[in-house]
Amino acid sequence: MPSSMTLSSITGLFGAMIALAILPSPSVFAVVARSIASGFSYGLVTVIGILVGDFFFIILAIYGLSAIAETMDSLFILVKYLGGSYLICLGIKFWNTKLKSVEIEGIQESSLMSSFLSGLLITLSDSKAIFFYMSFFPAFLDLQNVAILDTMIIMMVATIAVGGGKLGYAYMADKSRLVFQSSRAKRVMNITAGTVMIITGIFLMAKT
């Protein structure tokens, strides 16, 4: 079965994912901490762990939503409205968040395996992650005609957007601690990510 995703939906998904990836969060702080304490390679392995966790949620969300779309149209519409509302509320929360500096003192060096597990477990322990993906995908993907190619495309987009965004943090953390002390820079990232979430939520509800 050919992909149901268009170039515009892929581009939109990439933009939304990278905006979320650069938002300061526990996963970002973990990448920063590992990179500062042990170097870029440890930050890279932490990012790999984060991506593995994201892939798990991506598969769960795509095929879970596909089952709903095929069997219960009215419930699926409700899920899309709830998802759009969730994304809008999430965006507003990002706008209003007051950020603190990253705590980097007293970080100990660790093994590559512990770096991987920290990234994986931080992602899997995020109870909001699966609902986020379930809210997100209906805006970019025809869930009644999901192909394996669609899943591969989304994983590739996640690898480039999420992985690239986190690796940017790992590189900067490896080079300088000062970049993470700028509250102004973090505020700009919060506003940008929040705006993307609100626009995506409005688009999802309008599409419904």
Sine and cosine of phi, psi and omega as CSV:
sin_phi,cos_phi,sin_psi,cos_psi,sin_omega,cos_omega
0.00,0.00,0.77,-0.64,0.01,-1.00
-0.94,0.35,0.28,-0.96,-0.01,-1.00
-0.93,0.38,0.61,-0.79,0.06,-1.00
-1.00,-0.05,-0.01,1.00,-0.04,-1.00
-1.00,0.00,0.63,-0.77,0.05,-1.00
-0.99,-0.16,0.19,-0.98,0.03,-1.00
-0.88,0.48,-0.62,0.78,0.00,-1.00
-0.92,0.39,-0.62,0.78,0.01,-1.00
-0.94,0.34,-0.60,0.80,0.05,-1.00
-0.90,0.43,-0.69,0.73,0.02,-1.00
-0.89,0.45,-0.68,0.73,0.02,-1.00
-0.90,0.45,-0.67,0.74,0.02,-1.00
-0.90,0.45,-0.66,0.75,0.02,-1.00
-0.88,0.47,-0.72,0.70,0.00,-1.00
-0.88,0.47,-0.67,0.74,-0.01,-1.00
-0.93,0.38,-0.65,0.76,-0.02,-1.00
-0.92,0.38,-0.65,0.76,-0.03,-1.00
-0.95,0.32,-0.53,0.85,0.07,-1.00
-0.90,0.44,-0.65,0.76,0.02,-1.00
-0.95,0.32,-0.59,0.81,-0.07,-1.00
-0.90,0.43,-0.56,0.83,-0.06,-1.00
-1.00,0.05,-0.08,1.00,0.03,-1.00
-0.94,0.35,0.77,-0.63,0.05,-1.00
-0.81,0.58,0.78,-0.62,-0.10,-1.00
-0.38,-0.92,0.14,-0.99,0.04,-1.00
-0.83,0.57,-0.61,0.79,0.00,-1.00
-0.93,0.38,-0.62,0.78,0.07,-1.00
-0.90,0.44,-0.70,0.71,-0.01,-1.00
-0.89,0.46,-0.58,0.81,0.03,-1.00
-0.91,0.42,-0.69,0.72,0.02,-1.00
-0.89,0.46,-0.70,0.72,0.00,-1.00
-0.88,0.47,-0.73,0.69,-0.04,-1.00
-0.88,0.48,-0.72,0.69,-0.01,-1.00
-0.91,0.43,-0.64,0.77,-0.04,-1.00
-0.93,0.36,-0.65,0.76,0.00,-1.00
-0.93,0.38,-0.66,0.75,-0.08,-1.00
-0.96,0.26,-0.64,0.76,-0.21,-0.98
-0.79,-0.61,-0.16,0.99,0.02,-1.00
0.92,-0.39,0.14,-0.99,-0.11,-0.99
-0.88,0.48,-0.63,0.77,-0.06,-1.00
-0.87,0.49,-0.56,0.83,0.02,-1.00
-0.95,0.30,-0.58,0.81,0.11,-0.99
-0.90,0.43,-0.64,0.77,0.03,-1.00
-0.87,0.49,-0.72,0.70,0.00,-1.00
-0.91,0.42,-0.58,0.81,0.07,-1.00
-0.89,0.46,-0.65,0.76,0.04,-1.00
-0.89,0.45,-0.64,0.77,0.05,-1.00
-0.87,0.50,-0.67,0.74,0.05,-1.00
-0.88,0.48,-0.66,0.75,0.04,-1.00
-0.88,0.47,-0.69,0.73,-0.02,-1.00
-0.91,0.42,-0.64,0.77,0.03,-1.00
-0.87,0.49,-0.68,0.73,0.06,-1.00
-0.89,0.45,-0.65,0.76,0.04,-1.00
-0.90,0.44,-0.66,0.75,0.01,-1.00
-0.86,0.51,-0.65,0.76,0.02,-1.00
-0.87,0.50,-0.73,0.68,-0.01,-1.00
-0.93,0.36,-0.56,0.83,0.02,-1.00
-0.88,0.47,-0.75,0.66,0.02,-1.00
-0.88,0.47,-0.70,0.72,-0.01,-1.00
-0.88,0.48,-0.68,0.73,-0.04,-1.00
-0.94,0.34,-0.73,0.69,-0.07,-1.00
-0.87,0.49,-0.78,0.62,-0.12,-0.99
-0.99,0.16,-0.41,0.91,0.13,-0.99
-0.93,0.37,-0.69,0.72,0.03,-1.00
-0.93,0.36,-0.57,0.82,0.03,-1.00
-0.87,0.49,-0.66,0.76,0.01,-1.00
-0.90,0.45,-0.66,0.75,0.04,-1.00
-0.90,0.44,-0.70,0.72,-0.05,-1.00
-0.89,0.46,-0.57,0.82,-0.06,-1.00
-0.98,0.18,-0.45,0.89,-0.14,-0.99
-0.94,-0.34,-0.48,0.88,-0.11,-0.99
-0.64,-0.77,1.00,0.09,-0.07,-1.00
-0.86,0.50,-0.69,0.73,-0.06,-1.00
-0.92,0.40,-0.63,0.78,0.04,-1.00
-0.92,0.40,-0.61,0.79,0.00,-1.00
-0.90,0.43,-0.64,0.77,0.05,-1.00
-0.89,0.47,-0.66,0.75,0.04,-1.00
-0.89,0.47,-0.67,0.74,0.03,-1.00
-0.86,0.51,-0.65,0.76,-0.01,-1.00
-0.92,0.39,-0.64,0.77,0.05,-1.00
-0.91,0.41,-0.70,0.71,0.03,-1.00
-0.89,0.46,-0.64,0.77,0.02,-1.00
-0.90,0.44,-0.70,0.71,0.04,-1.00
-0.88,0.48,-0.67,0.74,0.02,-1.00
-0.90,0.44,-0.65,0.76,0.01,-1.00
-0.88,0.47,-0.70,0.71,-0.01,-1.00
-0.90,0.43,-0.63,0.77,0.03,-1.00
-0.90,0.43,-0.71,0.70,0.03,-1.00
-0.89,0.45,-0.62,0.78,0.02,-1.00
-0.90,0.44,-0.67,0.74,0.02,-1.00
-0.89,0.45,-0.68,0.73,0.03,-1.00
-0.89,0.45,-0.63,0.78,0.03,-1.00
-0.89,0.45,-0.64,0.77,0.05,-1.00
-0.88,0.48,-0.67,0.74,0.01,-1.00
-0.85,0.53,-0.63,0.78,-0.14,-0.99
-1.00,-0.08,0.00,1.00,-0.05,-1.00
-0.95,0.31,0.72,-0.70,0.12,-0.99
-0.99,-0.16,0.87,-0.49,-0.10,-0.99
-1.00,-0.06,0.52,-0.85,0.09,-1.00
-0.93,-0.37,0.35,-0.94,0.04,-1.00
-0.91,0.42,0.48,-0.88,0.04,-1.00
-0.94,0.33,0.74,-0.67,0.04,-1.00
-0.99,0.14,0.89,-0.46,-0.07,-1.00
-0.85,-0.52,-0.04,1.00,-0.02,-1.00
-0.98,0.19,0.60,-0.80,0.12,-0.99
0.98,0.22,0.22,0.97,0.02,-1.00
-0.97,0.23,0.74,-0.67,-0.04,-1.00
-0.98,-0.17,0.46,-0.89,0.07,-1.00
-0.92,0.39,0.45,-0.89,-0.07,-1.00
-0.62,-0.79,0.15,-0.99,0.03,-1.00
-0.99,0.15,0.27,-0.96,0.05,-1.00
-0.89,0.45,-0.62,0.78,0.00,-1.00
-0.90,0.44,-0.67,0.74,0.01,-1.00
-0.92,0.39,-0.52,0.85,0.06,-1.00
-0.92,0.40,-0.70,0.72,0.04,-1.00
-0.87,0.49,-0.73,0.68,-0.05,-1.00
-0.91,0.41,-0.57,0.82,0.01,-1.00
-0.90,0.43,-0.67,0.75,0.04,-1.00
-0.91,0.42,-0.69,0.72,-0.01,-1.00
-0.90,0.44,-0.75,0.66,-0.09,-1.00
-0.94,0.34,-0.55,0.84,0.07,-1.00
-0.88,0.48,-0.66,0.75,0.01,-1.00
-0.94,0.34,-0.74,0.67,-0.06,-1.00
-0.93,0.37,-0.42,0.91,-0.02,-1.00
-1.00,0.06,-0.03,1.00,0.02,-1.00
-0.99,0.12,0.98,-0.22,-0.08,-1.00
-0.92,0.40,-0.31,0.95,-0.02,-1.00
-1.00,0.06,-0.22,0.98,-0.14,-0.99
-0.89,0.45,-0.74,0.67,-0.04,-1.00
-0.90,0.43,-0.64,0.77,0.02,-1.00
-0.93,0.37,-0.56,0.83,0.05,-1.00
-0.88,0.47,-0.76,0.66,-0.01,-1.00
-0.91,0.42,-0.60,0.80,0.04,-1.00
-0.91,0.41,-0.50,0.87,0.05,-1.00
-0.98,0.22,-0.51,0.86,-0.19,-0.98
-0.99,0.15,-0.75,0.67,-0.20,-0.98
-0.91,0.42,-0.56,0.83,0.00,-1.00
-0.86,0.51,-0.37,0.93,0.01,-1.00
-0.97,0.24,-0.32,0.95,-0.12,-0.99
-0.83,-0.55,-0.15,0.99,-0.16,-0.99
-0.67,-0.74,0.68,-0.73,0.10,-1.00
-0.98,0.17,0.99,-0.13,-0.14,-0.99
-0.96,0.27,-0.15,0.99,0.08,-1.00
-1.00,0.04,-0.14,0.99,0.00,-1.00
-0.68,-0.73,0.80,0.60,-0.04,-1.00
-0.98,0.18,0.77,-0.64,0.07,-1.00
-0.93,-0.38,0.34,-0.94,0.06,-1.00
-0.85,0.53,-0.57,0.82,0.02,-1.00
-0.88,0.48,-0.59,0.81,0.04,-1.00
-0.87,0.49,-0.71,0.71,0.00,-1.00
-0.89,0.46,-0.66,0.75,0.01,-1.00
-0.90,0.43,-0.64,0.77,0.01,-1.00
-0.90,0.44,-0.71,0.70,-0.01,-1.00
-0.89,0.45,-0.65,0.76,0.04,-1.00
-0.91,0.42,-0.60,0.80,0.04,-1.00
-0.92,0.39,-0.67,0.74,0.04,-1.00
-0.88,0.47,-0.68,0.73,0.01,-1.00
-0.89,0.45,-0.65,0.76,0.00,-1.00
-0.88,0.47,-0.70,0.72,-0.03,-1.00
-0.96,0.28,-0.72,0.70,-0.08,-1.00
-0.97,0.25,-0.84,0.54,-0.03,-1.00
-0.93,0.36,-0.76,0.65,0.01,-1.00
-0.87,0.49,-0.69,0.72,0.00,-1.00
-0.90,0.43,-0.68,0.73,0.01,-1.00
-0.89,0.46,-0.71,0.70,0.01,-1.00
-0.92,0.39,-0.61,0.79,0.02,-1.00
-0.91,0.41,-0.52,0.85,0.09,-1.00
-0.87,0.50,-0.67,0.74,0.07,-1.00
-0.90,0.44,-0.68,0.73,-0.02,-1.00
-0.87,0.49,-0.67,0.74,0.00,-1.00
-0.91,0.42,-0.73,0.68,-0.01,-1.00
-0.90,0.43,-0.62,0.78,0.01,-1.00
-0.91,0.42,-0.60,0.80,0.01,-1.00
-0.92,0.39,-0.48,0.88,-0.05,-1.00
-1.00,-0.05,-0.54,0.84,-0.11,-0.99
-0.37,-0.93,0.69,-0.73,0.10,-1.00
-0.99,0.16,-0.46,0.89,-0.16,-0.99
-0.91,0.42,-0.49,0.87,-0.06,-1.00
-0.87,0.49,-0.46,0.89,-0.06,-1.00
-1.00,0.01,0.05,1.00,0.02,-1.00
-0.99,-0.16,-0.02,1.00,-0.04,-1.00
-1.00,0.09,0.96,-0.27,0.01,-1.00
-0.93,0.36,-0.48,0.88,0.01,-1.00
-0.91,0.41,-0.70,0.72,0.01,-1.00
-0.89,0.46,-0.67,0.74,0.00,-1.00
-0.93,0.38,-0.54,0.84,0.03,-1.00
-0.91,0.41,-0.67,0.74,0.03,-1.00
-0.88,0.48,-0.67,0.74,0.02,-1.00
-0.90,0.44,-0.63,0.77,0.02,-1.00
-0.89,0.45,-0.72,0.70,-0.01,-1.00
-0.90,0.44,-0.68,0.74,0.00,-1.00
-0.89,0.46,-0.76,0.64,-0.01,-1.00
-0.90,0.44,-0.65,0.76,0.02,-1.00
-0.89,0.46,-0.66,0.75,0.02,-1.00
-0.89,0.45,-0.68,0.73,0.03,-1.00
-0.88,0.48,-0.67,0.74,0.00,-1.00
-0.89,0.45,-0.68,0.74,-0.02,-1.00
-0.91,0.41,-0.70,0.71,0.01,-1.00
-0.88,0.47,-0.68,0.73,0.02,-1.00
-0.89,0.46,-0.67,0.74,0.02,-1.00
-0.89,0.45,-0.68,0.73,0.01,-1.00
-0.90,0.43,-0.68,0.73,0.00,-1.00
-0.88,0.48,-0.68,0.73,-0.01,-1.00
-0.89,0.46,-0.70,0.72,-0.01,-1.00
-0.94,0.35,-0.60,0.80,0.02,-1.00
-0.92,0.38,-0.60,0.80,0.03,-1.00
-0.91,0.43,-0.57,0.82,0.04,-1.00
-0.87,0.49,0.00,0.00,0.00,0.00
